[in-house]
Amino acid sequence: MNFSFWEYESWINNIDYCIVGSGITGLNCALEIRKKQPSAKILILEKGILPEGASTKNAGFACFGSISEILDDLKTLSEEEVITLIQKRWDGLNLLRKNLGDRQIDFQQNGGYELFTEADSALYEQSMSAISSVNKLLTPVFGESVFSETSNNFRFSNIKPRLIYNRFEGQIDTGRMMQMLLKKVHTENIRILNGMEVISFTDGNSAVEVITNQFKFSVKKLIIATNGFASRLGLEEVKPARAQVLITKPIENLHLQGTFHLDRGYFYFRNIDNRILFGGGRNLDFTGEETDITGTTSLIQNKLRALLKSCILPDTAFEIDRQWSGIMGVGATRQPVIKAISSNVFCGVRLGGMGIAIGSLVGRDLANLTLNS
Ligand SMILES: Cc1cc2nc3c(=O)[nH]c(=O)nc-3n(C[C@H](O)[C@H](O)[C@H](O)COP(=O)(O)OP(=O)(O)OC[C@H]3O[C@@H](n4cnc5c(N)ncnc54)[C@H](O)[C@@H]3O)c2cc1C
C-alpha cells in the first residue's frame, strides 16, 4: 500500500490499541479503553463491510438461561458456579441497558417462556418440578422468584399444556444496538477500517506485527475479539457454531409477544413487532454446523418452516421474508475466554449464545485486562 504521509500518520502509524473484530465485544472494549485513556490511538479492524459475526445476526433475546439450561449447567457446575454465571449475565444485561439506553435499543421486558414438546415428557416433568428449587437458588441474584408456571394461551400445537414463564426476560432490537455502539465509537474518535482481515500476528515484545489481507503494520497492543472465527488466529479453545434463522413477513393480528425457548433451547422464537423470528436446529447436524462459513441448509430451514407450521402458528397463515445464519463461538464450557496470549496480545472470545447478556462485560473486562498488563 502506498500511503500518503497524511494517511499513514492519521490511520496507521503509532496505534496504541488495535482491536480485531467490530462485534459487541470489540466495540465495548474500545469504548472502555477510551474511557480510561482519552488520548490513546485506537483502531478497530473488521473483515466485513458490515460487522460480519454474530452481533448483527442474532435473535436479540435479552436472556440469562431457561430452567432446562440451568438444570443442564447444574450437571457440570456447582450451585455457586451457576449463581455466578447467571449473576454475570444479569449484570451484563443491566450494563448494556445502562450504556446504550432502553429506548435506543428498543428493550422490551415482555417475558420469556419455555415450551416442551409432547414427546419430551421427562424434561417437562423434571423442569416443572425444579421451578421452586431454581427460584430459591437464584434468590441472591434477583431477590424474588424468577420462574413460574403458566398455561399455553398462545394456541401452540403439539406442545405440553403448561409453560414456564420468566418475567425478567426481555428482547432488544439487535440492529439498533449495533448502530448505537458504532455511533458511540465514532463519536469517541475510534477508527474502524472495514474489509480488513487479520491473517496473522507476531508479538515482538516492544510491538506486535500485524499482517492483514491489505498490508502489514505494527501496533503496541493487539486485542482479539473475533469470537466464532478465533480458531483462524490459532485460538483452538473456540469452535465455530453456525446458527440459522428465518423471519416471517408481517402477520395480521399476531397473537404472540415475548421470547420463547423450545426443545432445551435448540429452537427459539420471538416476535419483532408483528413478525416471528425463528432460529435453531443446530442439533440436527452438529458436524455440518461446526463451520465459520455463513450459509443456510435446506435440512435446517425446512425443519424451521415445518415447526412454525405444525407447532407455533398452526392456524395462522404466514410467509417467510428472509433467512440467514451467523457464527457463534462455543467450547468445552459456557464461560468466555478472556486472557493474555502473550505480553502484548489479548483475547476476549467464546461468548456462546449469550453475547447480548455478556458482550458488554466481556468487552469491559478485556479492556481492563489489556490496560492493567
Ligand atoms: C443466529 C444467532 C442468534 C443468536 N441469538 C442470541 C440471542 O438471542 N441472545 C444472545 O444473548 N446471544 C445470541 N447470539 C449470540 C451473540 O450474538 C454472540 O454471542 C455475540 O454477538 C458475540 O459477539 P462478539 O463481538 O464476541 O463476536 P461477533 O459479533 O461474532 O464479532 C466478531 C467480529 O470479528 C470479525 N472478525 C473475525 N475474524 C476476523 C479477522 N481475522 N480480522 C478482522 N475481523 C475479524 C467478524 O467479522 C465479526 O464482525 C446469537 C448468535 C447467532 C449467530
The ligand as an ORCA input file, in Angstrom:
! r2SCAN-3c Opt
* xyz 0 1
  C     -28.342    -16.678     14.839
  C     -27.828    -16.260     16.170
  C     -28.730    -15.970     17.191
  C     -28.260    -15.529     18.432
  N     -29.172    -15.133     19.355
  C     -28.747    -14.596     20.513
  C     -29.674    -14.075     21.436
  O     -30.872    -14.057     21.173
  N     -29.210    -13.587     22.622
  C     -27.881    -13.592     22.914
  O     -27.505    -13.173     24.024
  N     -26.960    -14.040     22.035
  C     -27.363    -14.532     20.844
  N     -26.453    -14.982     19.942
  C     -25.026    -14.921     20.292
  C     -24.462    -13.490     20.205
  O     -24.893    -12.869     19.015
  C     -22.931    -13.539     20.278
  O     -22.549    -14.187     21.468
  C     -22.290    -12.161     20.231
  O     -22.783    -11.392     19.175
  C     -20.776    -12.289     20.133
  O     -20.245    -11.005     19.975
  P     -18.705    -10.825     19.629
  O     -18.480     -9.378     19.435
  O     -17.877    -11.521     20.647
  O     -18.496    -11.603     18.278
  P     -19.005    -11.289     16.811
  O     -20.225    -10.487     16.792
  O     -19.025    -12.576     16.079
  O     -17.866    -10.337     16.238
  C     -16.627    -10.809     15.800
  C     -16.216     -9.909     14.639
  O     -14.871    -10.189     14.279
  C     -14.750    -10.115     12.868
  N     -13.587    -10.910     12.512
  C     -13.421    -12.242     12.707
  N     -12.188    -12.624     12.333
  C     -11.542    -11.507     11.904
  C     -10.238    -11.263     11.391
  N      -9.325    -12.250     11.291
  N      -9.922     -9.994     11.020
  C     -10.828     -8.971     11.144
  N     -12.086     -9.170     11.633
  C     -12.441    -10.416     12.010
  C     -16.062    -10.698     12.372
  O     -16.340    -10.336     11.034
  C     -17.060    -10.138     13.377
  O     -17.623     -8.922     12.964
  C     -26.866    -15.435     18.689
  C     -25.968    -15.761     17.689
  C     -26.427    -16.149     16.426
  C     -25.441    -16.471     15.348
*
